[in-house]
Amino acid sequence: MLVFSVETSCDETSVCIMQEDKSILSHIVYSQEIHKKHGGVVPELASRAHLEILQNITKEALKESGVKLNEINLFSATCGPGLIGGLLIGSTFTKSLSIGNSKPFIPINHLEAHVLSSFYNNKISFPHLCLLITGGHTQIYFLENLNNIKLIGETIDDAIGEAFDKVAKILGLPYPGGQEIEKQALEGNKNSFKLPQPLIKEDNFNFSFSGLKTSINLIAKKNVIDEIFIKDISASFQKCVGSILVSKLNKVIQKLYKDNAKNLSISVVGGVANNDYLKKCFQNIEEQENIKFVYPPKYMMNDNAAMIAWATILKHVKDHNLNFKPNPRLTI
Protein backbone atom coordinates (compact mmCIF):
# COMPACT_ATOMS: atom_id res chain seq x y z
CA MET A 1 0.00 0.00 0.00
CA LEU A 2 1.23 3.47 -0.91
CA VAL A 3 0.10 6.61 0.90
CA PHE A 4 0.40 10.17 -0.40
CA SER A 5 0.02 12.80 2.35
CA VAL A 6 -0.03 16.58 2.58
CA GLU A 7 0.60 18.95 5.51
CA THR A 8 -0.33 22.66 5.18
CA SER A 9 -1.70 23.62 8.60
CA CYS A 10 0.62 26.60 9.18
CA ASP A 11 3.77 27.80 7.38
CA GLU A 12 5.36 24.52 6.32
CA THR A 13 4.29 23.03 2.98
CA SER A 14 5.03 19.32 3.00
CA VAL A 15 4.28 16.14 1.05
CA CYS A 16 5.22 12.53 1.74
CA ILE A 17 4.95 9.20 -0.06
CA MET A 18 5.15 6.32 2.42
CA GLN A 19 4.75 2.56 2.09
CA GLU A 20 2.71 0.49 4.52
CA ASP A 21 5.91 -0.97 5.99
CA LYS A 22 6.89 2.58 7.13
CA SER A 23 9.54 3.11 4.47
CA ILE A 24 9.57 6.67 3.15
CA LEU A 25 9.99 6.96 -0.61
CA SER A 26 9.93 10.76 -0.61
CA HIS A 27 9.46 13.43 2.04
CA ILE A 28 9.69 17.13 1.23
CA VAL A 29 9.24 19.95 3.75
CA TYR A 30 9.34 23.52 2.46
CA SER A 31 9.59 26.16 5.20
CA GLN A 32 8.16 29.45 4.01
CA GLU A 33 10.82 32.17 4.38
CA ILE A 34 8.43 35.05 3.70
CA HIS A 35 7.28 35.25 7.33
CA LYS A 36 10.73 36.11 8.74
CA LYS A 37 10.48 39.79 7.83
CA HIS A 38 7.12 40.00 9.62
CA GLY A 39 8.35 38.33 12.81
CA GLY A 40 5.56 35.74 12.68
CA VAL A 41 3.21 33.83 10.41
CA VAL A 42 0.91 35.95 8.23
CA PRO A 43 -2.06 33.65 7.37
CA GLU A 44 -2.83 35.18 3.96
CA LEU A 45 0.80 34.96 2.88
CA ALA A 46 1.01 31.38 4.14
CA SER A 47 -2.04 30.38 2.06
CA ARG A 48 -0.62 31.92 -1.10
CA ALA A 49 2.72 30.23 -0.54
CA HIS A 50 1.04 26.82 -0.09
CA LEU A 51 -0.79 27.36 -3.37
CA GLU A 52 2.44 28.20 -5.19
CA ILE A 53 4.57 25.44 -3.66
CA LEU A 54 2.28 22.42 -3.34
CA GLN A 55 2.06 21.39 -7.00
CA ASN A 56 5.82 21.76 -7.49
CA ILE A 57 6.87 19.64 -4.52
CA THR A 58 4.25 17.01 -5.42
CA LYS A 59 5.84 16.60 -8.84
CA GLU A 60 9.25 16.49 -7.17
CA ALA A 61 8.12 13.81 -4.69
CA LEU A 62 6.66 11.62 -7.44
CA LYS A 63 9.88 11.93 -9.43
CA GLU A 64 12.07 11.18 -6.42
CA SER A 65 10.01 8.14 -5.39
CA GLY A 66 9.60 6.73 -8.87
CA VAL A 67 5.89 6.32 -8.12
CA LYS A 68 3.13 7.20 -10.56
CA LEU A 69 0.10 9.04 -9.24
CA ASN A 70 -2.27 6.24 -10.22
CA GLU A 71 -0.22 3.80 -8.11
CA ILE A 72 -1.11 5.63 -4.88
CA ASN A 73 -3.64 3.68 -2.77
CA LEU A 74 -4.61 6.30 -0.18
CA PHE A 75 -4.56 10.10 -0.21
CA SER A 76 -4.58 12.01 3.09
CA ALA A 77 -4.17 15.58 4.28
CA THR A 78 -4.22 17.60 7.48
CA CYS A 79 -7.79 18.85 7.98
CA GLY A 80 -7.31 20.62 11.31
CA PRO A 81 -6.49 22.28 13.54
CA GLY A 82 -4.57 25.09 11.90
CA LEU A 83 -4.98 28.15 9.69
CA ILE A 84 -8.15 27.71 7.68
CA GLY A 85 -6.63 28.98 4.40
CA GLY A 86 -3.80 26.48 4.51
CA LEU A 87 -6.12 23.63 5.55
CA LEU A 88 -8.47 24.36 2.64
CA ILE A 89 -5.67 24.47 0.08
CA GLY A 90 -3.97 21.28 1.28
CA SER A 91 -7.17 19.26 1.68
CA THR A 92 -8.78 20.46 -1.57
CA PHE A 93 -5.61 19.72 -3.53
CA THR A 94 -5.36 16.22 -2.06
CA LYS A 95 -9.08 15.51 -2.47
CA SER A 96 -8.81 16.42 -6.15
CA LEU A 97 -5.99 13.88 -6.56
CA SER A 98 -8.05 11.20 -4.82
CA ILE A 99 -11.08 11.90 -7.02
CA GLY A 100 -8.99 12.01 -10.19
CA ASN A 101 -7.47 8.64 -9.38
CA SER A 102 -10.63 7.05 -7.88
CA LYS A 103 -8.87 6.40 -4.57
CA PRO A 104 -9.98 7.08 -0.96
CA PHE A 105 -9.29 10.38 0.80
CA ILE A 106 -8.56 10.30 4.55
CA PRO A 107 -8.76 13.47 6.70
CA ILE A 108 -6.06 13.59 9.40
CA ASN A 109 -6.05 15.44 12.71
CA HIS A 110 -2.79 17.39 12.94
CA LEU A 111 -2.55 17.02 16.73
CA GLU A 112 -3.23 13.29 16.62
CA ALA A 113 -0.50 12.90 13.99
CA HIS A 114 1.94 14.62 16.37
CA VAL A 115 0.87 12.38 19.26
CA LEU A 116 1.29 9.22 17.15
CA SER A 117 4.63 10.30 15.64
CA SER A 118 6.65 8.76 18.48
CA PHE A 119 5.14 5.36 17.64
CA TYR A 120 7.06 5.41 14.35
CA ASN A 121 10.46 4.66 15.89
CA ASN A 122 9.60 3.45 19.42
CA LYS A 123 7.90 0.41 20.87
CA ILE A 124 5.32 1.97 23.17
CA SER A 125 3.14 0.18 25.68
CA PHE A 126 -0.06 1.46 27.27
CA PRO A 127 -1.04 3.41 29.24
CA HIS A 128 1.13 6.18 27.85
CA LEU A 129 1.56 9.92 28.37
CA CYS A 130 2.33 12.41 25.63
CA LEU A 131 3.56 15.99 26.05
CA LEU A 132 2.83 17.94 22.88
CA ILE A 133 4.79 21.18 22.62
CA THR A 134 4.50 23.21 19.40
CA GLY A 135 4.13 26.77 18.19
CA GLY A 136 0.37 26.58 18.54
CA HIS A 137 -0.24 24.01 21.29
CA THR A 138 0.98 22.90 24.70
CA GLN A 139 -0.93 19.83 25.83
CA ILE A 140 -0.66 16.64 27.86
CA TYR A 141 -2.49 13.56 26.59
CA PHE A 142 -3.24 10.28 28.33
CA LEU A 143 -3.41 7.31 25.94
CA GLU A 144 -5.20 4.16 27.05
CA ASN A 145 -4.74 2.81 23.54
CA LEU A 146 -4.56 4.15 19.98
CA ASN A 147 -8.30 4.77 19.91
CA ASN A 148 -8.69 6.31 23.37
CA ILE A 149 -6.66 9.52 23.64
CA LYS A 150 -7.70 11.94 26.39
CA LEU A 151 -6.58 15.54 26.86
CA ILE A 152 -5.72 16.04 30.55
CA GLY A 153 -3.86 19.37 30.49
CA GLU A 154 -3.25 22.30 28.16
CA THR A 155 -2.24 25.95 28.03
CA ILE A 156 -4.94 28.44 28.93
CA ASP A 157 -3.33 31.20 26.83
CA ASP A 158 -0.09 31.23 24.80
CA ALA A 159 1.43 28.01 23.55
CA ILE A 160 5.04 27.31 24.49
CA GLY A 161 6.36 27.82 20.95
CA GLU A 162 4.41 31.06 20.67
CA ALA A 163 6.02 32.24 23.93
CA PHE A 164 9.49 31.50 22.53
CA ASP A 165 8.67 33.47 19.37
CA LYS A 166 7.23 36.45 21.26
CA VAL A 167 10.17 36.64 23.67
CA ALA A 168 12.56 36.49 20.70
CA LYS A 169 10.67 39.36 19.08
CA ILE A 170 10.93 41.43 22.28
CA LEU A 171 14.70 40.86 22.22
CA GLY A 172 15.01 41.73 18.54
CA LEU A 173 15.91 38.17 17.51
CA PRO A 174 14.81 36.74 14.14
CA TYR A 175 11.79 34.48 13.54
CA PRO A 176 11.34 31.63 14.27
CA GLY A 177 12.40 32.44 17.81
CA GLY A 178 12.76 29.04 19.47
CA GLN A 179 16.11 28.12 18.00
CA GLU A 180 17.38 31.68 18.46
CA ILE A 181 16.51 31.70 22.17
CA GLU A 182 18.18 28.30 22.63
CA LYS A 183 21.29 29.51 20.81
CA GLN A 184 21.59 32.68 22.92
CA ALA A 185 20.90 30.80 26.15
CA LEU A 186 23.99 28.62 25.67
CA GLU A 187 26.21 31.55 26.68
CA GLY A 188 23.88 33.10 29.26
CA ASN A 189 23.49 32.87 33.03
CA LYS A 190 20.20 31.07 33.67
CA ASN A 191 20.04 32.43 37.22
CA SER A 192 20.30 36.10 36.18
CA PHE A 193 16.56 36.80 36.36
CA LYS A 194 13.89 35.31 38.57
CA LEU A 195 10.83 34.90 36.39
CA PRO A 196 7.24 33.98 37.31
CA GLN A 197 5.99 30.42 36.86
CA PRO A 198 2.22 30.77 36.30
CA LEU A 199 -0.08 27.96 37.53
CA ILE A 200 2.87 26.02 38.95
CA LYS A 201 1.20 25.74 42.38
CA GLU A 202 -2.24 24.97 40.99
CA ASP A 203 -3.48 21.41 41.46
CA ASN A 204 -4.04 20.76 37.76
CA PHE A 205 -2.07 19.89 34.64
CA ASN A 206 -2.66 23.17 32.79
CA PHE A 207 -0.08 25.71 31.60
CA SER A 208 0.12 29.48 31.20
CA PHE A 209 2.91 31.36 29.41
CA SER A 210 1.34 34.76 28.73
CA GLY A 211 2.37 36.23 32.11
CA LEU A 212 5.93 34.99 31.65
CA LYS A 213 6.15 36.76 28.29
CA THR A 214 4.73 39.97 29.81
CA SER A 215 7.27 39.82 32.66
CA ILE A 216 10.16 39.61 30.18
CA ASN A 217 8.71 42.52 28.22
CA LEU A 218 8.68 44.66 31.38
CA ILE A 219 12.23 43.62 32.29
CA ALA A 220 13.42 44.42 28.77
CA LYS A 221 12.01 47.96 29.01
CA LYS A 222 14.05 48.57 32.17
CA ASN A 223 17.32 47.30 30.73
CA VAL A 224 19.69 47.96 27.87
CA ILE A 225 19.10 45.18 25.36
CA ASP A 226 22.71 44.33 24.62
CA GLU A 227 24.35 40.96 23.92
CA ILE A 228 24.86 40.09 27.60
CA PHE A 229 21.25 40.91 28.49
CA ILE A 230 19.89 38.88 25.57
CA LYS A 231 21.98 35.83 26.52
CA ASP A 232 21.08 36.03 30.22
CA ILE A 233 17.36 36.64 29.76
CA SER A 234 17.19 33.86 27.15
CA ALA A 235 18.86 31.42 29.55
CA SER A 236 16.58 32.52 32.42
CA PHE A 237 13.48 32.18 30.24
CA GLN A 238 14.50 28.72 29.06
CA LYS A 239 15.18 27.60 32.63
CA CYS A 240 11.77 28.90 33.73
CA VAL A 241 9.96 27.08 30.90
CA GLY A 242 11.81 23.88 31.74
CA SER A 243 10.84 24.16 35.40
CA ILE A 244 7.18 24.64 34.50
CA LEU A 245 7.12 21.59 32.22
CA VAL A 246 8.95 19.40 34.74
CA SER A 247 6.65 20.52 37.56
CA LYS A 248 3.49 19.69 35.60
CA LEU A 249 4.80 16.32 34.41
CA ASN A 250 5.78 15.43 37.98
CA LYS A 251 2.24 16.25 39.11
CA VAL A 252 0.83 13.94 36.46
CA ILE A 253 3.21 11.16 37.51
CA GLN A 254 2.45 11.53 41.21
CA LYS A 255 -1.29 11.83 40.75
CA LEU A 256 -1.84 9.10 38.16
CA TYR A 257 1.12 6.79 38.60
CA LYS A 258 2.37 7.14 42.17
CA ASP A 259 2.66 3.39 42.73
CA ASN A 260 3.34 2.30 39.17
CA ALA A 261 5.65 4.95 37.65
CA LYS A 262 8.28 2.43 36.58
CA ASN A 263 5.89 1.07 33.95
CA LEU A 264 5.17 4.50 32.50
CA SER A 265 6.66 5.99 29.35
CA ILE A 266 6.28 9.57 28.20
CA SER A 267 6.67 10.82 24.66
CA VAL A 268 7.58 14.42 23.86
CA VAL A 269 6.44 15.54 20.41
CA GLY A 270 6.18 18.72 18.35
CA GLY A 271 8.69 21.30 17.17
CA VAL A 272 9.73 22.50 20.65
CA ALA A 273 10.79 18.91 21.46
CA ASN A 274 13.92 19.75 19.44
CA ASN A 275 15.17 21.95 22.31
CA ASP A 276 18.22 20.26 23.87
CA TYR A 277 17.93 22.11 27.18
CA LEU A 278 14.38 20.86 27.68
CA LYS A 279 15.51 17.33 26.81
CA LYS A 280 18.03 17.55 29.66
CA CYS A 281 15.24 18.65 32.01
CA PHE A 282 13.21 15.59 31.04
CA GLN A 283 16.29 13.42 31.45
CA ASN A 284 16.37 14.42 35.12
CA ILE A 285 12.83 13.06 35.56
CA GLU A 286 13.87 9.93 33.70
CA GLU A 287 16.72 9.32 36.13
CA GLN A 288 14.82 10.23 39.30
CA GLU A 289 11.58 8.40 38.53
CA ASN A 290 12.94 5.62 36.30
CA ILE A 291 10.52 6.70 33.57
CA LYS A 292 11.39 6.33 29.92
CA PHE A 293 11.13 9.42 27.69
CA VAL A 294 10.82 8.83 23.95
CA TYR A 295 10.87 11.11 20.93
CA PRO A 296 9.86 10.81 17.29
CA PRO A 297 12.53 11.08 14.56
CA LYS A 298 13.84 14.62 14.25
CA TYR A 299 12.21 15.06 10.83
CA MET A 300 8.82 14.30 12.40
CA MET A 301 9.01 16.93 15.17
CA ASN A 302 8.20 20.10 13.24
CA ASP A 303 5.10 20.20 11.03
CA ASN A 304 5.62 17.61 8.31
CA ALA A 305 3.76 15.25 5.98
CA ALA A 306 5.62 12.12 7.15
CA MET A 307 3.69 12.14 10.43
CA ILE A 308 0.46 12.59 8.44
CA ALA A 309 1.29 9.56 6.31
CA TRP A 310 2.26 7.53 9.39
CA ALA A 311 -1.01 8.42 11.15
CA THR A 312 -2.86 7.34 8.02
CA ILE A 313 -1.15 3.95 8.05
CA LEU A 314 -1.29 3.44 11.80
CA LYS A 315 -4.85 4.36 12.56
CA HIS A 316 -6.95 5.79 9.77
CA VAL A 317 -6.91 3.32 6.92
CA LYS A 318 -10.68 2.84 7.21
CA ASP A 319 -11.66 6.45 7.91
CA HIS A 320 -12.42 7.41 4.30
CA ASN A 321 -14.33 10.69 4.20
CA LEU A 322 -14.16 12.82 1.08
CA ASN A 323 -16.79 15.20 2.48
CA PHE A 324 -14.90 16.04 5.69
CA LYS A 325 -14.69 19.82 6.06
CA PRO A 326 -11.44 21.34 7.36
CA ASN A 327 -11.81 22.60 10.92
CA PRO A 328 -9.29 25.14 12.28
CA ARG A 329 -10.27 24.19 15.86
CA LEU A 330 -10.36 20.43 15.41
CA THR A 331 -9.66 18.46 18.61
CA ILE A 332 -8.74 14.84 19.25
MOPEVEN-V939880 format. One record per residue. N is the residue number from 0. RES is the residue in one small letter. OMEGA is omega in whole degrees, 0 to 359 (none if undefined). NEAR is the number of other C-alpha atoms within 8 Angstrom. Layout:
# MOPEVEN-V939880
n:N res:RES omega:OMEGA near:NEAR
n:N res:RES omega:OMEGA near:NEAR
This chain:
# MOPEVEN-V939880
n:0 res:m omega:178 near:7
n:1 res:l omega:180 near:11
n:2 res:v omega:173 near:17
n:3 res:f omega:185 near:13
n:4 res:s omega:182 near:15
n:5 res:v omega:175 near:16
n:6 res:e omega:180 near:15
n:7 res:t omega:188 near:14
n:8 res:s omega:181 near:16
n:9 res:c omega:184 near:10
n:10 res:d omega:170 near:9
n:11 res:e omega:175 near:13
n:12 res:t omega:188 near:15
n:13 res:s omega:173 near:15
n:14 res:v omega:180 near:19
n:15 res:c omega:171 near:17
n:16 res:i omega:185 near:17
n:17 res:m omega:175 near:15
n:18 res:q omega:182 near:11
n:19 res:e omega:179 near:9
n:20 res:d omega:177 near:4
n:21 res:k omega:182 near:8
n:22 res:s omega:182 near:7
n:23 res:i omega:180 near:10
n:24 res:l omega:175 near:10
n:25 res:s omega:178 near:12
n:26 res:h omega:182 near:12
n:27 res:i omega:176 near:10
n:28 res:v omega:179 near:10
n:29 res:y omega:178 near:8
n:30 res:s omega:184 near:7
n:31 res:q omega:184 near:10
n:32 res:e omega:188 near:5
n:33 res:i omega:185 near:7
n:34 res:h omega:183 near:12
n:35 res:k omega:183 near:10
n:36 res:k omega:179 near:6
n:37 res:h omega:179 near:8
n:38 res:g omega:180 near:10
n:39 res:g omega:184 near:9
n:40 res:v omega:174 near:10
n:41 res:v omega:187 near:8
n:42 res:p omega:182 near:10
n:43 res:e omega:179 near:7
n:44 res:l omega:179 near:10
n:45 res:a omega:180 near:13
n:46 res:s omega:180 near:11
n:47 res:r omega:180 near:8
n:48 res:a omega:177 near:9
n:49 res:h omega:182 near:13
n:50 res:l omega:181 near:9
n:51 res:e omega:190 near:8
n:52 res:i omega:193 near:10
n:53 res:l omega:181 near:12
n:54 res:q omega:182 near:8
n:55 res:n omega:183 near:8
n:56 res:i omega:174 near:11
n:57 res:t omega:177 near:9
n:58 res:k omega:180 near:8
n:59 res:e omega:181 near:8
n:60 res:a omega:179 near:14
n:61 res:l omega:179 near:13
n:62 res:k omega:181 near:8
n:63 res:e omega:183 near:8
n:64 res:s omega:184 near:9
n:65 res:g omega:182 near:6
n:66 res:v omega:174 near:8
n:67 res:k omega:184 near:7
n:68 res:l omega:181 near:7
n:69 res:n omega:176 near:6
n:70 res:e omega:179 near:7
n:71 res:i omega:181 near:13
n:72 res:n omega:182 near:10
n:73 res:l omega:174 near:13
n:74 res:f omega:180 near:16
n:75 res:s omega:179 near:18
n:76 res:a omega:173 near:14
n:77 res:t omega:180 near:17
n:78 res:c omega:177 near:17
n:79 res:g omega:348 near:15
n:80 res:p omega:180 near:15
n:81 res:g omega:178 near:12
n:82 res:l omega:189 near:10
n:83 res:i omega:180 near:10
n:84 res:g omega:179 near:9
n:85 res:g omega:179 near:15
n:86 res:l omega:180 near:17
n:87 res:l omega:181 near:10
n:88 res:i omega:182 near:12
n:89 res:g omega:183 near:15
n:90 res:s omega:180 near:15
n:91 res:t omega:178 near:8
n:92 res:f omega:183 near:8
n:93 res:t omega:176 near:14
n:94 res:k omega:181 near:12
n:95 res:s omega:177 near:8
n:96 res:l omega:181 near:9
n:97 res:s omega:179 near:13
n:98 res:i omega:182 near:9
n:99 res:g omega:181 near:7
n:100 res:n omega:179 near:8
n:101 res:s omega:180 near:6
n:102 res:k omega:183 near:11
n:103 res:p omega:172 near:12
n:104 res:f omega:182 near:13
n:105 res:i omega:176 near:15
n:106 res:p omega:182 near:14
n:107 res:i omega:175 near:15
n:108 res:n omega:183 near:13
n:109 res:h omega:181 near:13
n:110 res:l omega:179 near:9
n:111 res:e omega:178 near:10
n:112 res:a omega:175 near:13
n:113 res:h omega:183 near:14
n:114 res:v omega:183 near:10
n:115 res:l omega:185 near:10
n:116 res:s omega:181 near:14
n:117 res:s omega:178 near:15
n:118 res:f omega:183 near:9
n:119 res:y omega:186 near:10
n:120 res:n omega:180 near:7
n:121 res:n omega:173 near:9
n:122 res:k omega:187 near:5
n:123 res:i omega:177 near:7
n:124 res:s omega:181 near:6
n:125 res:f omega:0 near:7
n:126 res:p omega:186 near:9
n:127 res:h omega:176 near:13
n:128 res:l omega:177 near:12
n:129 res:c omega:173 near:13
n:130 res:l omega:181 near:12
n:131 res:l omega:183 near:14
n:132 res:i omega:183 near:16
n:133 res:t omega:177 near:16
n:134 res:g omega:183 near:10
n:135 res:g omega:185 near:9
n:136 res:h omega:169 near:12
n:137 res:t omega:189 near:13
n:138 res:q omega:171 near:13
n:139 res:i omega:179 near:13
n:140 res:y omega:173 near:13
n:141 res:f omega:182 near:12
n:142 res:l omega:171 near:13
n:143 res:e omega:174 near:10
n:144 res:n omega:183 near:8
n:145 res:l omega:183 near:7
n:146 res:n omega:180 near:5
n:147 res:n omega:183 near:7
n:148 res:i omega:186 near:11
n:149 res:k omega:175 near:8
n:150 res:l omega:182 near:10
n:151 res:i omega:178 near:9
n:152 res:g omega:180 near:11
n:153 res:e omega:177 near:12
n:154 res:t omega:179 near:13
n:155 res:i omega:178 near:7
n:156 res:d omega:182 near:8
n:157 res:d omega:171 near:11
n:158 res:a omega:184 near:15
n:159 res:i omega:179 near:14
n:160 res:g omega:177 near:14
n:161 res:e omega:178 near:11
n:162 res:a omega:177 near:12
n:163 res:f omega:182 near:11
n:164 res:d omega:182 near:13
n:165 res:k omega:177 near:10
n:166 res:v omega:178 near:12
n:167 res:a omega:179 near:15
n:168 res:k omega:177 near:12
n:169 res:i omega:183 near:9
n:170 res:l omega:179 near:9
n:171 res:g omega:179 near:6
n:172 res:l omega:183 near:10
n:173 res:p omega:176 near:10
n:174 res:y omega:357 near:13
n:175 res:p omega:192 near:10
n:176 res:g omega:186 near:14
n:177 res:g omega:182 near:11
n:178 res:q omega:178 near:8
n:179 res:e omega:177 near:12
n:180 res:i omega:180 near:14
n:181 res:e omega:180 near:13
n:182 res:k omega:180 near:8
n:183 res:q omega:184 near:12
n:184 res:a omega:181 near:16
n:185 res:l omega:182 near:8
n:186 res:e omega:182 near:9
n:187 res:g omega:177 near:14
n:188 res:n omega:185 near:11
n:189 res:k omega:179 near:14
n:190 res:n omega:183 near:8
n:191 res:s omega:183 near:8
n:192 res:f omega:175 near:8
n:193 res:k omega:185 near:6
n:194 res:l omega:180 near:10
n:195 res:p omega:177 near:8
n:196 res:q omega:185 near:9
n:197 res:p omega:176 near:10
n:198 res:l omega:186 near:8
n:199 res:i omega:180 near:9
n:200 res:k omega:180 near:5
n:201 res:e omega:182 near:5
n:202 res:d omega:176 near:4
n:203 res:n omega:183 near:7
n:204 res:f omega:182 near:12
n:205 res:n omega:181 near:11
n:206 res:f omega:171 near:14
n:207 res:s omega:181 near:12
n:208 res:f omega:182 near:13
n:209 res:s omega:180 near:9
n:210 res:g omega:178 near:9
n:211 res:l omega:178 near:11
n:212 res:k omega:180 near:11
n:213 res:t omega:179 near:8
n:214 res:s omega:179 near:10
n:215 res:i omega:177 near:11
n:216 res:n omega:179 near:10
n:217 res:l omega:178 near:8
n:218 res:i omega:181 near:8
n:219 res:a omega:180 near:11
n:220 res:k omega:181 near:7
n:221 res:k omega:183 near:6
n:222 res:n omega:173 near:7
n:223 res:v omega:183 near:7
n:224 res:i omega:177 near:8
n:225 res:d omega:184 near:6
n:226 res:e omega:182 near:6
n:227 res:i omega:180 near:7
n:228 res:f omega:181 near:10
n:229 res:i omega:180 near:12
n:230 res:k omega:183 near:14
n:231 res:d omega:181 near:16
n:232 res:i omega:177 near:15
n:233 res:s omega:180 near:14
n:234 res:a omega:180 near:18
n:235 res:s omega:178 near:17
n:236 res:f omega:181 near:10
n:237 res:q omega:178 near:14
n:238 res:k omega:180 near:9
n:239 res:c omega:179 near:11
n:240 res:v omega:178 near:9
n:241 res:g omega:179 near:11
n:242 res:s omega:179 near:9
n:243 res:i omega:181 near:11
n:244 res:l omega:180 near:8
n:245 res:v omega:180 near:11
n:246 res:s omega:182 near:9
n:247 res:k omega:178 near:12
n:248 res:l omega:178 near:9
n:249 res:n omega:177 near:9
n:250 res:k omega:178 near:10
n:251 res:v omega:182 near:10
n:252 res:i omega:183 near:10
n:253 res:q omega:184 near:8
n:254 res:k omega:185 near:7
n:255 res:l omega:189 near:6
n:256 res:y omega:186 near:10
n:257 res:k omega:184 near:8
n:258 res:d omega:186 near:4
n:259 res:n omega:185 near:7
n:260 res:a omega:184 near:11
n:261 res:k omega:179 near:7
n:262 res:n omega:185 near:6
n:263 res:l omega:170 near:12
n:264 res:s omega:181 near:12
n:265 res:i omega:175 near:12
n:266 res:s omega:177 near:12
n:267 res:v omega:187 near:14
n:268 res:v omega:180 near:18
n:269 res:g omega:185 near:14
n:270 res:g omega:182 near:12
n:271 res:v omega:177 near:14
n:272 res:a omega:176 near:14
n:273 res:n omega:186 near:9
n:274 res:n omega:184 near:9
n:275 res:d omega:179 near:7
n:276 res:y omega:179 near:9
n:277 res:l omega:177 near:10
n:278 res:k omega:178 near:10
n:279 res:k omega:176 near:8
n:280 res:c omega:180 near:11
n:281 res:f omega:178 near:10
n:282 res:q omega:177 near:9
n:283 res:n omega:176 near:8
n:284 res:i omega:181 near:12
n:285 res:e omega:182 near:11
n:286 res:e omega:183 near:8
n:287 res:q omega:186 near:7
n:288 res:e omega:182 near:8
n:289 res:n omega:180 near:9
n:290 res:i omega:182 near:14
n:291 res:k omega:173 near:8
n:292 res:f omega:180 near:11
n:293 res:v omega:182 near:10
n:294 res:y omega:173 near:10
n:295 res:p omega:173 near:14
n:296 res:p omega:183 near:9
n:297 res:k omega:182 near:7
n:298 res:y omega:176 near:6
n:299 res:m omega:182 near:13
n:300 res:m omega:176 near:16
n:301 res:n omega:179 near:10
n:302 res:d omega:185 near:10
n:303 res:n omega:182 near:15
n:304 res:a omega:179 near:15
n:305 res:a omega:179 near:14
n:306 res:m omega:177 near:12
n:307 res:i omega:178 near:17
n:308 res:a omega:180 near:15
n:309 res:w omega:178 near:13
n:310 res:a omega:178 near:14
n:311 res:t omega:181 near:13
n:312 res:i omega:187 near:10
n:313 res:l omega:193 near:7
n:314 res:k omega:195 near:7
n:315 res:h omega:186 near:11
n:316 res:v omega:180 near:9
n:317 res:k omega:185 near:4
n:318 res:d omega:181 near:7
n:319 res:h omega:181 near:10
n:320 res:n omega:182 near:9
n:321 res:l omega:184 near:9
n:322 res:n omega:180 near:4
n:323 res:f omega:181 near:7
n:324 res:k omega:178 near:5
n:325 res:p omega:184 near:11
n:326 res:n omega:183 near:11
n:327 res:p omega:180 near:11
n:328 res:r omega:181 near:7
n:329 res:l omega:178 near:8
n:330 res:t omega:176 near:7
n:331 res:i omega:none near:8
